[in-house]
Amino acid sequence: MSNAAGNGLQNLWDDSKAKGMSEPEKLLYRSNLLGSDKRITNYGGGNTSAKVMEKDPLSGEMVEVMWVKGSGGDVGSIRMDGFATLYMDKLRALKGVYRGLAYEDEMVGYLPHCTFNLNPRAASIDTPLHAYVPKKHVDHMHPDAIIAIAASRNSRELTRKIFGDEIGWLPWKRPGYELGLWLEEFCLKNPKAKGVVLESHGLFTWDDDAKACYELTVAIIQKAMDWFAAETAGKVAFGGAVHHSLDPAARRAVAARLMPAIRGMISKDHHMVGHFDDQPAVLDFVNSARLEPLAALGTSCPDHFLRTKIRPLVVGFTPAQPDVEATLAALSGQVEDYRRGYAAYYDRCKHDNSPALRDPNAVVYLVPGVGMLTFARDKATARISGEFYVNAINVMRGADTVSEYCGLPEQEAFDIEYWLLEEAKLQRMPKPKSLAGKVALVTGGAGGIGAATAERMLREGACVVLADIDAEALAATAGNLAARHGKDVVRTVQMNVTKEEQVIAAFTETAVEFGGVDILVSNAGIASSAPVEQTSLDLWNRNMDILSTGYFLVSREAFKLLRAQGIGGSLVFVASKNGLAASPNAAAYCTAKAAEIHLARCLALEGAEAGIRVNVVNPDAVLRGSKIWSGEWLDQRASTYKTDKEGLEEMYRQRSMLKRSVLPEDIAEGVYFFASELSAKSTGNILNVDAGNVQAFTR
């Protein structure tokens, strides 16, 4: 819980920007400012509200309406349509139908009846906590500094010591209607209080002015940070270090070995995506004497817990004697022990109406000397889960240094994780896309076919690594794809498929960034055209190096990674019609493509027993967006067929049986078919996407 000089929270409120804003607009402005600093609140954590006067659309009268962050939103990125709006008089009327603590979950069902102006945004479970605070503006944040107080054994005393009468304290209560009533009672009994610390949860602050509420929230959090900075100065956190970190390259190398193995063990029912984090806060914790006892306590704040599960798994790895093979050999036993422990936790805590046991695998894996691995069904969730556990580490650091850290009681943790309202939210989530949780590596990823293939994979929920020799084109392609699909799901590696060390490095990077690989699209290519007597040995070798040896190298590394995971996979070779049908003045190219196709057949035989499918897509005459159709190759093919550049595409179209042009998107569709479960029972096959060429018929 350090707060280096000059690194405090900033008051970002700009009166010139806020001037002329409506109260709802000020709420949005305040929310985005608070959410912009993760020291104030974590992603998706906390909420904000404002009670404002609005014209009723039916009566035309002015009524009091509460704007509050909607269910599942994030204050840092929320927009106006992310707020729920509710009549305050109806929210107050809910007190008349509340039947007591045993029935408080049913109160969520009443919230839609309070909706103002037919707003479709669902109100969150925290709505009563905001409604019954008798102030116009309310902030509920999850700052690490406050939760460190809230999760300490003597949190009430610490709150009093740090804040005096300015900020009150309430004991742990699961968020819901009853807690809203508790907050109201506290405010009425303590009219001068400016906020409250909720045990094991977070901070509430309030004011009747939007700017004042924002500044109060920032000031209270800063006060806690300053107190921790002074109180922990010179003290050793987590009982001191008992391990030393490996160097950065070695840490990534170990992670690249562990992540595919873990991913394979936990992806039997649905594929998981991994995330690696070795920031200083993580290394301090995983190297510490108190790692195992603190990790066993689990997290405190409900938001942390829901993202990171009951507790992490501490991987048995000794950085002073880094035996990765021994660690891998013991991993399956550790993972199975965790599953049994989780199932036992479920059995101890379940109720008659509890949802069925969910995925019993850990989300967070802590590796001494290396860092933290997190896994989830998509990359963003894996990354965010890691961020939440870093929040938990910061909380444990503060609480353990000034007091004694307390995790959430087991039964309370279970009742949140298996809350029927939380289960209903999970059931409302959309069905996963066809490639959700899958990781694809696309060679030649910056070219027309490669980029179109990546786009198709991303649309179906895959994470994609683009590999290409052209750094400039690679960056441009990745930028375009990330702008449409998000930065989380796109990575790049500059790679020459003929360089063994670069190929190995590319798969290592893929394993660290996403946890492994499921799909290899081998698409890197060149094209050459020359009569055989004018084909130099260098030209012949260049075709063979890229189109045959290169495909062998990337396939070999893909097989290694797929076998380490043990959950099958798919290799798709983008070959050519020329691999089946002879073409004049292209002996080197045609022969290399034929070798590529036969390599795929051989690999299909080798991979079948491991569920690794290998198939081929054969394009023909894909001119648009393809780098091989620029420069000399275009001139050479135009010369071969005695036409000009402009006439070449039309010549190819007319040559086809269907008289249609073949586009990169058409090839991407074929690749997607072989990469997806649509072709789950196909291997060793060839799909021609060439608008029809009788010479290339496979039978």
C-alpha positions in Angstrom: 0.0 0.0 0.0 2.7 2.5 -1.0 2.0 6.0 -2.2 5.2 7.5 -3.5 5.6 11.3 -3.3 4.0 13.0 -6.2 2.1 9.9 -7.2 -1.2 10.7 -5.3 -4.7 10.8 -6.7 -5.4 13.9 -8.8 -8.5 16.0 -8.7 -9.5 15.8 -12.4 -12.7 17.8 -12.2 -12.6 20.6 -14.8 -15.2 23.3 -14.1 -15.0 24.5 -17.7 -16.0 21.0 -19.0 -18.7 20.6 -16.3 -20.2 24.0 -17.0 -23.6 23.7 -18.5 -23.9 20.0 -17.9 -27.2 18.6 -16.7 -27.1 16.6 -13.4 -27.2 13.3 -15.3 -24.3 14.5 -17.5 -22.4 15.5 -14.4 -23.0 12.0 -13.0 -21.5 10.5 -16.2 -18.6 12.9 -16.0 -17.9 12.1 -12.3 -18.3 8.3 -13.0 -15.8 8.3 -15.9 -13.3 10.4 -13.8 -13.5 8.0 -10.9 -13.2 4.9 -13.1 -10.2 6.3 -14.9 -7.9 5.5 -12.0 -7.7 1.8 -10.9 -6.6 3.0 -7.4 -10.1 4.3 -7.0 -12.0 1.3 -8.3 -11.4 -1.8 -10.3 -12.9 -2.6 -13.7 -16.6 -3.1 -13.3 -16.4 -2.4 -9.6 -18.5 0.1 -7.6 -21.2 2.3 -8.8 -22.4 5.9 -8.8 -25.8 7.6 -8.6 -27.6 11.0 -8.7 -31.1 11.9 -7.6 -32.5 14.6 -10.0 -35.8 16.2 -10.9 -37.2 15.1 -14.2 -40.5 15.7 -16.0 -42.8 12.7 -15.8 -43.6 11.6 -19.4 -47.2 10.9 -18.5 -48.2 13.6 -16.0 -45.8 16.3 -17.1 -45.1 17.0 -13.4 -41.6 17.2 -12.0 -40.7 14.0 -10.1 -37.5 12.8 -8.3 -35.6 10.2 -10.4 -32.5 8.3 -9.4 -29.9 7.7 -12.1 -27.7 4.7 -11.0 -25.1 2.6 -12.8 -26.9 -0.3 -14.5 -26.2 -3.9 -13.8 -22.8 -5.2 -15.1 -21.5 -1.7 -16.1 -18.1 -0.1 -15.6 -18.0 3.4 -14.3 -14.8 4.2 -16.2 -16.3 3.4 -19.6 -20.1 3.9 -19.0 -22.1 6.1 -21.2 -25.5 7.7 -20.6 -27.4 4.6 -21.8 -25.5 2.6 -19.1 -27.5 4.1 -16.2 -30.8 2.8 -14.9 -33.4 5.4 -14.0 -36.0 4.8 -11.3 -38.8 6.8 -9.7 -37.7 7.6 -6.1 -41.3 7.6 -4.8 -41.6 4.0 -6.0 -38.3 3.0 -4.6 -39.4 4.3 -1.2 -42.7 2.5 -1.6 -40.7 -0.8 -1.8 -40.3 -0.6 2.0 -44.0 -1.5 2.2 -43.6 -4.8 0.4 -40.3 -5.9 2.0 -40.9 -9.0 4.0 -37.6 -9.3 5.8 -34.1 -10.7 5.3 -35.2 -14.1 4.3 -37.1 -12.6 1.3 -34.8 -9.8 0.3 -33.8 -11.4 -3.1 -37.4 -11.0 -4.3 -37.0 -7.2 -4.0 -34.9 -7.3 -7.2 -38.0 -8.4 -9.0 -39.7 -5.2 -7.9 -37.1 -2.9 -9.3 -38.5 -3.0 -12.9 -41.8 -1.7 -11.5 -39.9 1.5 -10.5 -38.4 2.2 -13.9 -38.7 5.8 -15.2 -39.3 6.5 -18.8 -39.3 2.9 -19.9 -35.5 2.7 -19.6 -34.4 -0.8 -20.7 -31.2 -0.7 -18.6 -31.5 -3.2 -15.7 -30.9 -1.8 -12.2 -28.2 -3.5 -10.2 -28.5 -5.2 -6.9 -26.9 -2.2 -5.3 -29.8 0.1 -6.2 -31.3 0.2 -2.7 -27.9 1.2 -1.2 -28.0 4.4 -3.3 -31.7 5.0 -3.1 -31.9 5.2 0.7 -28.9 7.4 1.3 -30.6 10.8 1.9 -28.2 12.7 -0.4 -28.4 13.6 -4.0 -25.1 12.2 -5.1 -23.6 8.9 -3.9 -20.3 7.1 -4.9 -19.6 3.5 -4.0 -15.9 2.6 -4.8 -13.6 -0.3 -4.3 -10.2 1.3 -3.7 -7.5 -1.1 -2.5 -6.5 1.3 0.4 -10.1 1.2 1.8 -10.6 -2.5 1.3 -7.3 -3.1 3.1 -8.9 -1.3 6.1 -12.2 -3.1 5.6 -10.5 -6.6 5.4 -8.4 -6.1 8.6 -9.3 -7.9 11.8 -9.8 -4.6 13.6 -11.4 -2.7 10.6 -13.8 -0.7 12.8 -11.0 0.6 15.0 -8.8 1.4 12.0 -11.7 3.3 10.3 -12.2 5.4 13.4 -8.5 6.0 13.8 -8.0 7.2 10.3 -11.2 9.1 9.6 -12.7 9.9 13.0 -16.4 10.8 12.8 -16.1 11.8 9.1 -16.5 8.2 7.9 -18.5 5.6 9.7 -18.3 1.8 9.6 -20.8 -1.0 9.0 -20.2 -4.8 9.6 -20.3 -7.2 6.7 -23.6 -7.7 5.0 -24.1 -9.2 1.5 -25.1 -6.4 -0.9 -28.9 -6.2 -1.3 -32.0 -4.6 0.1 -31.2 -5.1 3.8 -27.9 -3.4 3.4 -29.7 -0.5 1.8 -31.8 -0.1 4.9 -28.7 -0.3 7.1 -27.2 2.5 5.2 -30.3 4.7 5.5 -30.4 4.0 9.3 -26.7 4.9 9.6 -27.2 8.2 7.7 -30.2 9.2 9.8 -28.3 8.5 13.1 -25.1 10.1 11.9 -26.2 13.2 9.8 -22.7 14.7 9.8 -21.0 11.6 8.4 -19.7 11.9 4.9 -19.5 8.2 4.1 -19.1 4.7 5.5 -16.6 1.8 5.2 -18.4 -1.5 4.6 -16.5 -4.4 6.2 -14.8 -6.7 3.7 -16.4 -4.6 0.9 -15.6 -1.0 0.1 -16.4 2.7 0.5 -19.6 4.8 0.3 -19.4 8.6 0.1 -22.1 11.2 -0.5 -23.0 14.8 -1.0 -25.7 17.0 -2.4 -23.4 18.4 -5.1 -21.8 16.4 -7.9 -18.4 18.0 -7.8 -18.2 18.0 -4.0 -19.1 14.3 -4.0 -16.3 13.5 -6.5 -13.8 15.6 -4.5 -14.8 13.9 -1.3 -14.4 10.4 -2.7 -10.9 11.2 -4.0 -9.9 12.9 -0.7 -11.1 10.0 1.5 -9.2 7.5 -0.6 -6.1 9.7 -0.7 -6.3 10.0 3.1 -6.3 6.2 3.4 -3.4 5.9 1.0 -1.4 8.5 2.9 -2.1 6.7 6.2 -0.9 3.4 4.8 2.2 5.0 3.3 3.2 6.4 6.7 2.2 3.4 8.7 4.0 0.8 6.5 7.2 2.8 5.8 10.2 0.6 6.5 8.1 -2.5 7.2 8.6 -5.7 5.2 5.4 -7.0 3.5 4.2 -10.6 3.5 6.9 -11.7 6.0 9.7 -11.0 3.5 11.0 -12.8 0.5 11.9 -16.5 0.5 12.3 -16.7 -3.2 14.1 -14.6 -5.8 12.5 -13.9 -9.2 13.9 -15.4 -12.4 15.0 -12.9 -15.0 12.2 -11.6 -17.3 13.1 -13.9 -20.2 13.3 -16.9 -18.0 9.9 -16.0 -16.3 8.2 -16.0 -19.7 9.9 -19.2 -20.8 8.6 -21.0 -17.7 5.1 -19.5 -18.2 5.2 -20.7 -21.8 5.8 -24.3 -20.6 3.3 -24.2 -17.7 0.4 -22.4 -19.4 -0.4 -24.9 -22.2 -0.3 -27.8 -19.7 -2.7 -26.1 -17.3 -4.9 -25.0 -20.2 -5.1 -28.6 -21.4 -6.1 -29.8 -17.9 -8.9 -27.2 -17.4 -10.3 -27.1 -21.0 -12.0 -30.4 -21.2 -15.5 -29.0 -21.1 -14.8 -25.6 -22.7 -11.6 -24.0 -24.0 -9.9 -21.5 -21.7 -7.7 -18.6 -22.6 -4.7 -17.6 -20.4 -3.1 -14.4 -19.2 0.4 -13.9 -17.7 1.3 -11.2 -15.2 4.7 -10.7 -13.6 4.5 -7.1 -12.4 6.3 -6.2 -9.2 3.3 -6.5 -6.9 2.7 -10.0 -8.1 6.4 -11.0 -7.7 6.5 -9.6 -4.2 3.6 -11.8 -3.2 4.6 -15.1 -5.0 8.1 -14.8 -3.6 7.0 -14.1 0.0 7.1 -16.2 3.2 3.3 -15.6 3.7 2.3 -16.7 0.2 0.5 -19.9 1.0 -1.3 -18.9 4.2 -2.5 -15.7 2.8 -3.5 -17.3 -0.5 -5.5 -19.9 1.4 -7.6 -17.2 3.0 -9.1 -16.1 -0.3 -10.2 -12.6 -1.2 -12.4 -10.3 0.7 -14.3 -7.9 -1.5 -17.2 -9.6 -3.3 -16.1 -8.2 -6.7 -12.6 -9.7 -6.2 -14.0 -13.0 -5.2 -16.5 -13.4 -8.0 -13.6 -12.9 -10.5 -11.0 -15.0 -8.8 -12.9 -17.8 -7.1 -12.6 -19.1 -3.5 -8.8 -19.1 -3.6 -5.9 -19.5 -6.0 -3.7 -22.5 -6.7 -0.1 -22.1 -5.7 2.1 -24.0 -8.2 4.9 -26.1 -6.8 7.9 -24.5 -8.4 11.2 -23.6 -6.8 13.0 -20.8 -8.6 16.3 -21.5 -7.0 16.1 -25.0 -8.6 14.0 -24.4 -11.6 13.0 -27.9 -12.6 10.1 -27.3 -15.1 9.8 -31.0 -16.0 9.3 -31.9 -12.3 6.7 -29.1 -11.9 4.8 -30.3 -15.0 4.9 -33.8 -13.7 3.3 -32.7 -10.4 0.8 -30.3 -11.9 -2.0 -32.7 -12.7 -2.0 -33.8 -9.1 -2.2 -30.2 -7.9 -5.0 -29.4 -10.3 -6.9 -32.5 -9.2 -6.4 -31.7 -5.5 -7.8 -28.2 -6.2 -10.9 -29.7 -7.9 -11.5 -32.0 -5.0 -11.1 -29.1 -2.5 -13.5 -27.0 -4.5 -16.1 -29.8 -4.7 -15.8 -30.3 -0.9 -16.3 -26.5 -0.4 -19.4 -26.7 -2.5 -20.8 -29.7 -0.5 -20.1 -28.0 2.8 -21.9 -24.8 1.9 -24.6 -25.7 -0.6 -28.3 -25.1 0.1 -31.3 -27.1 -1.0 -31.9 -24.6 -3.9 -28.2 -23.9 -4.8 -27.3 -24.1 -8.5 -25.3 -27.1 -9.6 -21.6 -27.3 -9.0 -19.8 -25.1 -11.6 -16.3 -25.4 -13.1 -14.2 -26.7 -10.2 -10.9 -25.5 -11.6 -8.9 -22.6 -10.3 -8.9 -19.2 -12.0 -5.6 -17.9 -10.5 -2.3 -19.8 -10.5 0.6 -18.4 -8.5 4.1 -19.4 -9.4 7.0 -18.5 -7.1 9.8 -16.7 -9.0 7.7 -16.4 -12.1 4.4 -14.6 -11.6 0.6 -15.2 -11.9 -1.3 -17.1 -14.5 -5.1 -16.6 -14.9 -7.5 -18.5 -17.1 -11.1 -17.7 -18.2 -13.3 -18.4 -21.2 -12.1 -15.3 -23.0 -8.9 -13.1 -22.9 -10.5 -10.0 -21.5 -11.9 -11.9 -18.5 -8.6 -13.7 -17.9 -6.8 -10.4 -17.9 -9.4 -8.7 -15.7 -9.4 -11.6 -13.3 -5.6 -11.1 -12.9 -6.2 -7.4 -12.3 -8.7 -8.2 -9.5 -6.2 -10.6 -7.9 -3.6 -7.8 -8.0 -6.2 -5.7 -6.1 -6.5 -8.6 -3.6 -2.7 -8.7 -3.3 -2.6 -5.0 -2.5 -5.4 -5.4 0.0 -3.5 -8.3 1.7 -0.3 -6.3 1.7 -1.9 -3.4 3.5 -4.0 -5.4 6.0 -1.3 -7.9 6.8 1.2 -5.1 7.5 -0.9 -3.0 9.8 -3.2 -5.6 11.3 -4.3 -9.2 10.3 -5.9 -9.8 7.0 -9.3 -11.6 6.9 -10.8 -13.2 3.9 -14.5 -13.5 3.3 -16.0 -16.2 5.5 -16.4 -19.4 3.5 -20.2 -19.6 3.8 -20.6 -15.9 2.8 -18.3 -16.4 -0.1 -20.3 -19.4 -1.3 -23.6 -17.5 -0.9 -22.3 -14.8 -3.2 -20.8 -17.2 -5.8 -23.9 -19.4 -5.9 -26.4 -16.6 -5.3 -29.5 -17.3 -7.3 -29.5 -13.8 -8.6 -25.9 -14.3 -9.8 -27.0 -17.6 -11.4 -29.8 -15.8 -13.2 -27.3 -13.3 -14.6 -25.1 -16.1 -15.8 -28.1 -17.8 -17.5 -28.9 -14.6 -19.4 -25.5 -14.4 -20.9 -25.4 -14.9 -24.7 -24.4 -18.3 -26.1 -20.7 -18.4 -26.8 -19.5 -17.9 -30.4 -18.3 -20.9 -32.3 -14.6 -20.3 -31.7 -14.9 -18.8 -28.2 -11.9 -19.8 -26.1 -9.9 -20.9 -29.2 -6.5 -19.4 -30.1 -5.4 -19.2 -33.7 -1.9 -18.4 -35.1 -2.0 -17.2 -38.7 1.2 -17.0 -40.7 1.3 -14.6 -43.6 -1.1 -12.7 -41.3 -0.5 -9.3 -42.9 -1.5 -10.3 -46.4 -4.9 -10.3 -48.0 -5.8 -14.0 -47.2 -4.2 -13.8 -43.8 -6.0 -10.7 -42.7 -9.3 -11.9 -44.0 -8.8 -15.2 -42.2 -8.0 -13.4 -38.9 -11.1 -11.2 -39.3 -13.2 -14.3 -39.8 -11.7 -16.0 -36.7 -12.1 -12.9 -34.6 -15.8 -12.6 -35.6 -16.3 -16.1 -34.2 -14.7 -15.3 -30.8 -11.2 -16.6 -31.3 -8.0 -14.9 -30.1 -5.6 -14.4 -33.0 -1.8 -14.1 -33.3 -0.7 -12.6 -36.6 2.7 -13.8 -37.8 4.4 -12.1 -40.7 7.9 -11.1 -41.9 6.7 -7.6 -42.8 6.7 -5.5 -39.6 5.0 -2.5 -41.1 2.2 -4.4 -42.7 1.8 -6.5 -39.6 1.4 -3.4 -37.4 -1.2 -1.9 -39.7 -3.2 -5.1 -40.0 -3.2 -5.7 -36.3 -4.3 -2.1 -35.7 -7.2 -2.4 -38.0 -8.3 -5.7 -36.4 -7.9 -4.5 -32.9 -9.9 -1.4 -33.6 -12.8 -3.6 -34.6 -12.4 -6.5 -32.1 -10.5 -5.1 -29.2 -6.8 -5.1 -28.2 -7.2 -8.1 -25.9 -7.7 -10.6 -28.7 -5.0 -9.6 -31.3 -1.3 -10.1 -30.9 1.6 -10.0 -33.5 4.9 -11.7 -33.9 7.4 -10.8 -36.6 8.5 -14.1 -38.0 10.3 -15.6 -41.0 8.9 -19.1 -41.4 12.2 -20.4 -42.7 14.0 -19.4 -39.5 13.7 -22.2 -36.9 14.5 -20.0 -33.9 11.9 -17.4 -35.0 9.2 -20.0 -35.4 9.9 -21.5 -32.0 9.9 -18.0 -30.5 6.5 -17.2 -32.1 4.9 -20.3 -30.5 6.5 -19.4 -27.1 5.0 -15.9 -27.4 1.6 -17.4 -28.3 1.7 -19.7 -25.3 2.5 -16.8 -22.9 0.0 -14.3 -24.4 -3.0 -16.7 -24.7 -2.0 -19.9 -22.9 -1.6 -22.1 -25.9 -2.9 -22.6 -29.4 -5.8 -24.5 -31.1 -5.6 -23.5 -34.7 -2.7 -23.0 -37.0 -3.4 -21.4 -40.3 -0.3 -21.9 -42.4 -0.6 -19.2 -45.0 2.8 -17.6 -45.5 3.8 -17.6 -49.1 5.6 -16.3 -52.2 5.0 -16.9 -55.8 7.5 -17.1 -58.7 7.2 -17.6 -62.4 9.9 -18.6 -64.8 10.5 -21.3 -67.5 12.4 -24.2 -66.0 15.6 -23.4 -67.9 15.5 -19.9 -66.4 14.7 -21.1 -62.9 17.8 -20.6 -60.8 18.7 -22.9 -57.9 18.2 -19.9 -55.6 14.7 -19.4 -56.9 13.9 -23.1 -56.5 15.3 -23.2 -53.0 13.4 -20.1 -52.0 10.1 -21.6 -53.0 11.0 -24.8 -51.1 12.2 -23.0 -48.0 9.0 -20.9 -47.6 6.3 -23.2 -49.0 7.6 -26.6 -47.9 10.2 -26.2 -45.1 8.4 -23.2 -43.6 5.2 -25.2 -43.4 7.0 -28.1 -41.8 8.6 -25.8 -39.2 5.4 -24.1 -38.1 3.5 -27.4 -38.1 6.2 -29.1 -36.0 6.0 -26.4 -33.3 2.2 -26.4 -33.5 2.1 -30.2 -32.9 4.4 -29.8 -29.9 2.1 -27.2 -28.3 -1.1 -29.1 -29.2 0.3 -32.3 -27.7 1.3 -30.5 -24.5 -2.3 -29.3 -24.2 -3.9 -32.7 -25.1 -7.2 -31.2 -26.3 -6.9 -31.6 -30.0 -6.6 -28.9 -32.6 -6.7 -28.0 -36.2 -4.0 -27.2 -38.8 -5.2 -25.6 -42.0 -2.8 -25.2 -44.9 -3.5 -22.5 -47.5 -2.0 -24.2 -50.5 -2.9 -23.6 -54.2 -4.7 -25.1 -57.1 -1.2 -25.3 -58.5 -0.4 -28.0 -56.0 -2.8 -30.3 -57.9 -2.8 -28.9 -61.4 0.4 -28.2 -63.4 0.9 -24.6 -64.6 3.3 -23.4 -67.2 6.4 -21.5 -66.2 6.0 -22.2 -62.5 7.8 -25.4 -61.8 9.3 -24.3 -58.5 6.1 -22.9 -57.1 3.9 -25.8 -58.2 6.3 -28.4 -56.9 6.6 -26.7 -53.5 2.8 -26.4 -53.2 2.5 -30.1 -54.1 4.9 -30.9 -51.3 2.9 -28.7 -48.9 -0.3 -30.6 -49.7 1.4 -34.0 -49.2 2.9 -32.8 -45.9 -0.6 -32.0 -44.7 -1.7 -35.6 -45.6 1.3 -37.0 -43.6 0.5 -34.8 -40.6 -3.2 -35.8 -40.7 -2.1 -39.4 -40.2 0.2 -38.5 -37.3 -2.2 -36.1 -35.6 -5.4 -38.1 -35.7 -4.8 -40.1 -32.5 -4.4 -36.9 -30.6 -7.4 -35.2 -32.1 -5.3 -33.0 -34.3 -6.9 -32.4 -37.7 -5.0 -31.3 -40.7 -6.7 -30.0 -43.9 -6.0 -27.9 -46.9 -7.7 -25.1 -48.6 -6.6 -24.6 -52.2 -7.2 -21.1 -53.6 -6.7 -20.0 -57.2 -6.2 -16.5 -58.6 -6.8 -14.5 -55.4 -5.5 -11.2 -56.7 -7.2 -8.6 -54.5 -5.2 -7.8 -51.3 -2.6 -10.4 -52.0 1.1 -9.4 -51.8 2.2 -12.2 -54.1 0.2 -10.6 -57.0 2.3 -7.4 -56.9 5.6 -6.7 -58.6 7.3 -9.2 -60.8 4.9 -12.1 -60.3 2.0 -10.1 -61.7 4.2 -9.1 -64.7 5.3 -12.6 -65.2 1.9 -14.2 -65.1 0.5 -11.5 -67.4 3.3 -12.3 -69.8 2.7 -16.0 -69.6 -1.0 -15.6 -70.5 -0.2 -12.8 -73.0 -2.4 -10.2 -71.3 -1.9 -7.0 -69.4 -2.2 -6.4 -65.6 -5.8 -5.1 -66.0 -6.8 -8.1 -68.1 -5.3 -10.8 -65.8 -8.1 -10.8 -63.2 -10.8 -11.0 -66.0 -8.8 -13.8 -67.7 -8.8 -15.8 -64.4 -12.5 -15.2 -63.9 -13.3 -16.4 -67.4 -11.0 -19.4 -67.0 -13.0 -20.6 -64.0 -16.0 -22.9 -64.5 -18.2 -20.6 -62.5 -16.9 -17.4 -64.1 -16.5 -15.7 -60.7 -13.6 -13.9 -59.0 -12.1 -15.5 -55.9 -11.6 -13.1 -53.0 -9.6 -13.3 -49.8 -12.9 -13.6 -47.8 -13.8 -16.7 -49.8 -10.6 -18.4 -48.7 -11.2 -17.3 -45.1 -14.6 -19.0 -45.2 -13.0 -22.2 -46.2 -10.3 -21.9 -43.5 -13.0 -21.2 -40.9 -14.9 -24.3 -42.0 -11.8 -26.5 -41.3 -10.8 -24.7 -38.1 -14.3 -25.0 -36.6 -16.4 -27.8 -35.3 -18.4 -27.7 -38.6 -15.7 -30.0 -39.9 -15.0 -31.9 -36.7 -15.0 -35.2 -38.5 -12.8 -34.2 -41.4 -9.0 -34.6 -41.6 -6.7 -35.1 -44.5 -9.1 -33.3 -46.8 -8.7 -30.7 -49.6 -11.2 -27.9 -50.2 -10.8 -26.1 -53.5 -11.9 -22.5 -53.5 -11.1 -21.6 -57.1 -14.5 -21.0 -58.8 -14.1 -24.3 -60.5 -11.0 -25.8 -62.2 -11.4 -29.3 -63.7 -7.7 -29.9 -63.6 -7.7 -29.4 -59.8 -10.5 -31.9 -59.1 -9.1 -34.2 -56.4 -10.9 -37.2 -57.9 
